[in-house]
Amino acid sequence: MIVLIAMSGLFFDNLFCEKIQHQLIHGCKKKANLNFKLETMLKSLVTTAFFLGSILFLSSSFQLKKKELNPTGTYEYDHGQNGNGKVKVQKLSQNQIKVSIFVVGGEPSHNTGEFMKVIKINNGVSTYHSGDCGLKFVFSSNAVRVTQTDWNCEFGAGVSADGLYKKTSSKVPNMDEAY
C-alpha cells in the first residue's frame, strides 16, 4: 500500500509536472512570440525614426536656394494715346540698383517725366522717398510694378510713373540717357 501511495504520488507529481511543463512551454512560446513582436515593432520604430531624422537633417543642410532675382534690364509699357513709359535698371551690388524712368503722359499735353537715382533693393523691392516724391518698385522675373506714392517727383503736369512695365530686355541698359 505504501508502494501504491508512493506510486500514486509519483503519478500525480508527474501529471502535475507535465501540466506545469505544458503551461511553461506554451507560456514561454507565447511570451517568446510576444517578445518577438515587440522586438520587431521596436526595430521598425527605430528604423522609421532614423529615416525621418535623416530626411530632416538633409533637407535643412542642403536647402535649395531661391534663385536670386536680377532686376537688370529694360522694362516698358505702352498705352497708346494714354501714355507710355520705360524703366531701365542696372544692378550695382547685392543691395543697390541704378534706376532710370522716362514717362510720357497721355493726351492732350503728352508731358514727360524723368527720374534717375541709385537706390537700395531688398528681396526684389526698392523704394525711393525724398521730399514729396515717393516711388516703389516691385520686381519679378519679367516685369516691374511702379507705384508713385507722392505726386511731386518733378514730372510734367498730369504725368505719373504708376504702372506695370514688362521686361523687354535683360541686357545692361545704357544708363547715360533716360530714354
Secondary structure as UniProt FT lines:
FT   HELIX           2..61
FT   STRAND          73..78
FT   HELIX           80..82
FT   STRAND          83..93
FT   TURN            94..95
FT   STRAND          96..105
FT   TURN            107..109
FT   STRAND          112..122
FT   TURN            123..124
FT   STRAND          125..130
FT   TURN            131..132
FT   STRAND          133..139
FT   STRAND          143..151
FT   TURN            157..158
FT   STRAND          163..169
FT   TURN            175..176
//
